[in-house]
Amino acid sequence: MKAKIQLFLIIFTILLGIFFYKYYLVSEPLINELQEKKGSEVIQKNQNNLIKNLNYNVKLDNNTEYFITSELSELKYKDGFELVNMSNVVAKFRDKSLSEFTITADNAVYNNSNYNTKFSNNVKIIYLDNIITSENLDLDFNLNIVKIYNNVVYEGITGSGKTDNININLITKYVEIFMNNKKNKVKLISK
């Protein structure tokens, strides 16, 4: 009987040792496995920030409206602001007199807090029968200015032109056309 109790105590001690070994010493790899799973969830969350066919419709002061759509967008946060990186973008701005211009571009970065948008790559602006193409356009609603720059080409009913920069005031409709180097001249050709 004494031998059975000693055998039982030895088996119990071995099982207790195995239990403590697995519970306290082997639990660390489980934590690493959980951290790896959390890392893959972050990747999945980043993938979830991709949005197809995103549309924004913004009603601004002075009865103006701004519409922007993109085929593919990615939401990012920088300095507490939501920035939307957009691809294959179409934007429309309509003022209080209901005149409208349309902007298309390969890419844009839209600031969701102030609606400012930076368009890039194959930018095309259509206003009535006028077309302006460029590589960049900044739409700044804080200053009410459209800045068109880098390889700017204008085509209209009365003629065409090439310049480095065009600035348009959205309220007064004042247009400023200028070159980066003051020695160079804006090229205008009338039809």
C-alpha positions, 0 to 999 in steps of 0.5 A, spaced: 500 500 500 505 504 501 508 503 494 502 505 491 501 511 495 509 513 493 507 511 486 501 516 486 505 521 489 511 521 484 506 521 478 502 527 481 509 530 482 511 529 474 504 531 472 504 537 476 511 539 473 508 538 466 502 542 468 507 548 471 512 547 465 506 548 459 502 553 463 508 558 465 514 556 460 510 555 454 505 560 454 510 565 451 510 563 444 502 563 445 503 571 446 507 571 440 502 568 436 497 572 438 501 578 436 502 575 429 495 575 428 494 582 431 499 584 426 495 581 420 489 584 422 492 591 422 494 589 414 487 587 413 484 594 416 489 597 412 486 594 406 479 595 408 481 603 408 481 602 400 474 604 398 471 603 391 467 609 387 467 614 393 463 620 392 463 627 396 458 632 395 460 639 399 455 645 400 460 651 401 458 658 403 455 663 398 451 657 395 457 654 392 458 646 391 463 641 390 463 634 388 468 629 387 468 622 385 474 617 384 474 609 382 479 607 388 481 611 394 485 610 400 483 613 407 489 616 411 490 620 417 496 625 418 496 630 424 489 629 426 486 630 419 483 625 414 486 625 407 483 621 402 488 619 396 484 618 390 485 615 383 481 616 377 478 622 379 472 627 377 471 633 380 466 639 379 465 646 382 459 649 381 458 657 384 452 661 386 451 663 378 450 655 377 457 656 372 461 649 373 467 647 371 470 640 371 476 637 373 479 630 371 486 627 374 489 620 375 490 622 382 488 627 387 489 628 395 483 630 398 483 633 405 476 631 408 477 637 414 477 643 409 475 640 402 482 642 399 484 638 394 491 637 390 490 634 383 496 631 379 498 627 373 494 628 367 489 634 370 484 636 365 479 642 366 473 643 362 469 650 363 464 652 357 468 651 351 475 652 354 480 646 356 486 647 360 491 641 361 496 641 366 500 636 371 498 639 377 492 643 380 491 645 387 484 647 389 484 651 396 477 653 399 481 657 404 484 662 400 478 661 394 484 660 389 485 655 384 492 654 382 494 650 375 501 649 374 506 645 370 506 644 363 499 648 362 496 648 356 490 652 354 485 651 348 479 655 347 474 658 342 479 664 341 485 661 341 490 657 345 496 658 349 502 655 354 504 657 360 507 655 367 502 657 372 494 660 372 491 662 378 484 663 378 480 667 384 473 663 385 470 669 388 472 674 383 474 670 377 480 674 376 485 670 372 493 671 373 497 667 368 505 667 369 511 664 367 516 661 373 522 665 370 520 672 368 524 672 362 520 667 359 514 669 355 507 666 356 505 663 349 498 665 346 496 663 339 489 666 336 485 663 331 
